[in-house]
């Protein structure tokens, strides 16, 4: 049987994430989707060039409940913005 796996690739944080954590997940821009998913593309230099911090201006950060810290909590409450 085939072994199905996945990996979460991280990079240095952008300006928005840097105050929160010293790493962030790689989020590919839409323009890189096709290249990343090309099965015949094996150029490590090209592919590693896609692993850049996502544009901070295209992201939003807000405080959420501490519920998010427990992986057993599978609820929209984990990502709902806290009331100010």
Secondary structure, 3 states (H helix, E strand, C coil): CCCCCCCCCEECCCCCCCCCCCCEECCCCHHHHHHHHCCCCCCHHHHHHCCCCCCHHHCCCCCECHHHHCCCCCCHHHCCECCC
